[in-house]
């Protein structure tokens, strides 16, 4: 059942842009942030495994420490919420078991009934060739979450700016991630655009659909 029209969705996607200047005086309400946080939680991932952790930074002092590790981009300090996307550096059978236990809990089934599904995941991600690039695999999942955040924020009329212009190793150090099994891959300041951000009014540049969508 659709709760938003196609016209409304496209209007908001045209409205959104990678916000260059946030209004530091405007903060996202607790209610709206709760929605965005659940949008992150509800993000799709391969197997449903969710190999990530989202670190939400609102503390001004911590934002200030992260700014030099973000190519000195002011959005880090001026935004309302700075979301750091981290991923599992490795996937083990224990990680799969944790997910299987969660499926069993939510769906009211036994872990034993999910043995085939567990075996498929372990065979692919733990014992299979994909394990050699498992951190890259996890990072791809995190980018799905980043895209979901951008769209969800736009639908709510909230601004965001996806960041790869960061130094992940320094983020890991500042956020105390070393030794936790998680590592930074991207970040995203979220908040409200400043009235004098000139980039808010420039035309959005995209190739025509016929140039990027191939119907067969």
Secondary structure in CASP SS format (residue, H / E / C, confidence):
PFRMAT SS
TARGET T0000
AUTHOR 0000-0000-0000
METHOD secondary structure of the structure
MODEL  1
X C 1.00
X C 1.00
X C 1.00
X C 1.00
X C 1.00
X H 1.00
X H 1.00
X H 1.00
X H 1.00
X H 1.00
X H 1.00
X H 1.00
X H 1.00
X H 1.00
X H 1.00
X C 1.00
X C 1.00
X E 1.00
X C 1.00
X C 1.00
X C 1.00
X E 1.00
X C 1.00
X C 1.00
X C 1.00
X C 1.00
X C 1.00
X C 1.00
X C 1.00
X H 1.00
X H 1.00
X H 1.00
X H 1.00
X H 1.00
X H 1.00
X H 1.00
X H 1.00
X H 1.00
X H 1.00
X H 1.00
X H 1.00
X C 1.00
X C 1.00
X C 1.00
X C 1.00
X H 1.00
X H 1.00
X H 1.00
X C 1.00
X C 1.00
X C 1.00
X E 1.00
X E 1.00
X E 1.00
X E 1.00
X E 1.00
X E 1.00
X C 1.00
X C 1.00
X H 1.00
X H 1.00
X H 1.00
X H 1.00
X H 1.00
X H 1.00
X H 1.00
X H 1.00
X H 1.00
X H 1.00
X H 1.00
X C 1.00
X C 1.00
X C 1.00
X C 1.00
X H 1.00
X H 1.00
X H 1.00
X H 1.00
X C 1.00
X C 1.00
X E 1.00
X E 1.00
X E 1.00
X E 1.00
X E 1.00
X E 1.00
X E 1.00
X E 1.00
X C 1.00
X C 1.00
X C 1.00
X C 1.00
X H 1.00
X H 1.00
X H 1.00
X H 1.00
X H 1.00
X H 1.00
X H 1.00
X H 1.00
X H 1.00
X H 1.00
X H 1.00
X H 1.00
X H 1.00
X H 1.00
X H 1.00
X C 1.00
X C 1.00
X C 1.00
X H 1.00
X H 1.00
X H 1.00
X H 1.00
X H 1.00
X H 1.00
X H 1.00
X H 1.00
X H 1.00
X H 1.00
X H 1.00
X H 1.00
X H 1.00
X H 1.00
X H 1.00
X H 1.00
X C 1.00
X C 1.00
X H 1.00
X H 1.00
X H 1.00
X H 1.00
X H 1.00
X H 1.00
X H 1.00
X H 1.00
X H 1.00
X H 1.00
X H 1.00
X H 1.00
X H 1.00
X H 1.00
X H 1.00
X H 1.00
X H 1.00
X H 1.00
X H 1.00
X H 1.00
X H 1.00
X H 1.00
X H 1.00
X H 1.00
X H 1.00
X H 1.00
X H 1.00
X C 1.00
X C 1.00
X C 1.00
X E 1.00
X E 1.00
X E 1.00
X E 1.00
X E 1.00
X C 1.00
X C 1.00
X C 1.00
X C 1.00
X H 1.00
X H 1.00
X H 1.00
X H 1.00
X H 1.00
X H 1.00
X H 1.00
X C 1.00
X C 1.00
X C 1.00
X C 1.00
X C 1.00
X C 1.00
X C 1.00
X E 1.00
X E 1.00
X E 1.00
X E 1.00
X E 1.00
X E 1.00
X E 1.00
X E 1.00
X E 1.00
X E 1.00
X C 1.00
X E 1.00
X C 1.00
X C 1.00
X C 1.00
X C 1.00
X H 1.00
X H 1.00
X H 1.00
X C 1.00
X C 1.00
X C 1.00
X C 1.00
X C 1.00
X C 1.00
X C 1.00
X C 1.00
X H 1.00
X H 1.00
X H 1.00
X H 1.00
X C 1.00
X C 1.00
X C 1.00
X C 1.00
END
